[in-house]
Amino acid sequence: MKQSSGIRGGLYAVSEWISKFSLTNLQWALFNLPIALLLLSLLNIGNTQDVWYLVPPLVLLLPFLFFPATTALFAQARDWVRKDQKDTADRSYVSYYKENYKNSMKAGIVLTVLWVILAADLYYFSTNSRLFMNLFLILGILLFVYTINTFSTLVHFDMNVRAVMKKAFMLTFVSPILFLTVAMTSGFILAVSLYIFPLIIPIFTGSLIAFLTFSAYYRLYIKLSGMENNG
């Protein structure tokens, strides 16, 4: 009887987590719907000249839609990771979206500029220099991890945007383990989502990346906090 109860309890816990992940991810996907439609249009474009009609609105929407929506996703992931240390009542995705909108938009503008510069360099050197193209691919991985850490820092610390981006930059390079965890975990989930099971993108992809990368981020934070207290 206890075993049956344990099994039922385990199944309930699993279903609860699946529900939380999928519901939050669907909200994130809904907020990013205009961006998703532009990306689909780019992937199915027939005339290469039409790219220049789609890229500008896509770039403009990133800081105003993608970054606030993803910051809210990471805020929910922070609640999941800190479930035993929660000092506030459960918050909704929309409440986090509204609360963090201004700071995430400001950080998003800076990061969008960096990503546009990187994309332009990759496009140029893809036909001019394989060496420089590979160099910018490496820089792309660095920028990706930095972007993920910026989301985690935005939701975990009450700082202005300049301080957030400075701290995220430091944490990106202070721990090789965090860097590799964020890069490999996100890369694996994205590869599976894009090339094997694309249907999970609006259901689980964002939530999984946010939960696993913030978990790694939070473990590093706890470790560094303990070192400071001991010191």
ZAMI-898224 format. One record per residue (C-alpha): residue in one letter; x, y, z. Coordinates in pm, whole numbers, plus 32768, in hexadecimal, padded with zeros to 4 digits. Layout:
<recs>
AXYZ
...
</recs>
This chain:
<recs>
M800080008000
K811880EE8056
Q81C880907F14
S808C80DB7E4F
S806A82267F02
G81D582717EB7
I81A682247D48
R806F82FD7D39
G812A84127DEB
G824C83F77CFA
L816783FE7BCB
Y80B4852B7C59
A81FD85E27C91
V826F85957B2D
S812486087A99
E813587467B69
W829187987AE8
I822B874D7982
S80FF883179AC
K81D2894D7A3B
F82DA8930792C
S81E4891A780D
L80F98A2D7884
T82148B2578BC
N82B98AC77773
L81728AF676B6
Q814D8C52774D
W82B38CA176E6
A826D8C247585
L812E8CF37571
F81E58E3375D1
N82E88DE474C5
L81EB8D8B73B7
P82398EB972D4
I83AB8E6072DF
A83608CF27295
L828E8D527165
L83A68E2F70E0
L84A28D167110
L83C28C207058
S839F8D1A6F3D
L851A8D3B6F2A
L85488BC26F1F
N844D8BA06E03
I84B58CD16D3F
G84CA8CAD6BC6
N85758DEE6B5F
T86B28E436C1F
Q866D8FB66BF1
D85398F906CCC
V86208F436DF1
W865F90B56E1B
Y84EB90F06E4C
L84D48FEE6F62
V8619901A7022
P85E49184709B
P849291437143
L851B900071D4
V864390B5726E
L856791CE72F0
L847B90DB739A
L858B901E7457
P85C691177575
F845391697596
L83C490087586
F84C68EF17599
F859C8F7576B7
P847E8FD677A4
A83CA8E8D7759
T85058DC07795
T85588E7E78D3
A83FF8E257959
L84458CBB78FB
F85878CC179C6
A84D28D657AEA
Q83E28C3F7AF2
A85088B4E7AD8
R85A68BFD7C04
D846C8BB47CCF
W847B8A457C69
V85EB8A277CC7
R85BA8AD97E16
K84748A267E6C
D84EE89D67FCD
Q856B8B368010
K844D8C007F81
D84118D3F8045
T82E88DBA7F7B
A81A08D2C7F00
D81888C817DAF
R81A38D7D7C96
S81118D677B3A
Y81D78D7A79F7
V81238EBB7996
S81788F657AE0
Y82E98F1C7AAA
Y82CC8F987943
K824390E779BA
E833291077AE0
N846F90CB7A18
Y8406916678CE
K84CA92AA78E5
N861792177953
S860090ED7869
M85B291D47747
K86E492AC7793
A87C5917B77AE
G871F90F37674
I877C922675AB
V88EC91FD7603
L88EC908775C3
T882B90AB747C
V8933919F73FE
L8A4590A67458
W898D8F8973AC
V8951905A7271
I8AC490B3725F
L8B208F44728C
A8A268ED27183
A8AA78FD7708D
D8C0E8F6970C5
L8BB18DFA709B
Y8AF88E496F58
Y8C1E8F0F6ECD
F8D338E1D6F2D
S8C6E8CE76EC4
T8CD68D346D5D
N8E1D8DE96DA2
S8EDD8D3B6EB6
R8E9E8BE96F58
L8F948C3E706E
F8EDA8D7970D4
M8D8B8CCB70AB
N8DF78BBD71A2
L8E768CCB728C
F8D248D797288
L8C748C2D72BD
I8D3B8C0873FF
L8CDD8D6B745C
G8B758D097415
I8B868BF5751A
L8C198CED7614
L8B068DE775C8
F89FC8CD975E6
V8A718C717742
Y8A908DDF77A7
T892B8E1E7732
I88A98CF777FC
N89668D6E7930
T88D88ECB7900
F87788E3C7916
S87D48D837A56
T88748EB77AEF
L874E8F957A93
V86598EBC7B53
H873A8E687C7B
F87CB8FBA7CDA
D872A910C7D14
M882091DE7C4A
N882292E17B39
V8860926479D8
R89CD92CF79CF
A8A19920E7B0F
V895490E07A93
M8A1790CC794E
K8B6190FF7A00
K8B178FE97AFB
A8A9C8EFF79E8
F8BDE8F3E7928
M8CB18EEA7A59
L8BEC8DAC7AA7
T8C068D3C793E
F8D808D22795E
V8DB88CDE7AD1
S8D438B757ABE
P8D9D8A8D799C
I8CA689907A2C
L8B848A877A16
F8BEE8AED78B8
L8C008987783B
T8ABC892478EA
V89FA8A457852
A8A918A1876F8
M8A6F889C76E7
T89188884778B
S8882899576B2
G892F8914757A
F88AB87B375B1
I8746882375F1
L874A890D74C4
A87DC87FE73E2
V86D38703744B
S85C088087429
L862B888872D3
Y869787467229
I85DD862872D2
F84A086A07384
P844687FF7308
L82EA87E0739E
I837687FD7500
I83F6895F74BE
P82B18A0E7524
I82738913763D
F83B988C976F5
T84F589547652
G85018AAC76F5
S84978A30784C
L85968916784C
I86B489FE77EA
A864D8B0278ED
F86268A027A05
L8769894379C6
T88468A737984
F87BD8B357AAD
S87F48A017B85
A89658A057B24
Y89738B7D7B59
Y88D38B617CB0
R89C18A4E7D1F
L8AE68B317CC7
Y8A418C527D82
I8A168B797EBB
K8B7F8B067EA1
L8C088C687E7E
S8B288CE77F97
G8BAB8BD4807B
M8D138C2F8028
E8CD08D9D8079
N8C2C8D4481C4
N8D498C5D8226
G8E428D6581C3
</recs>
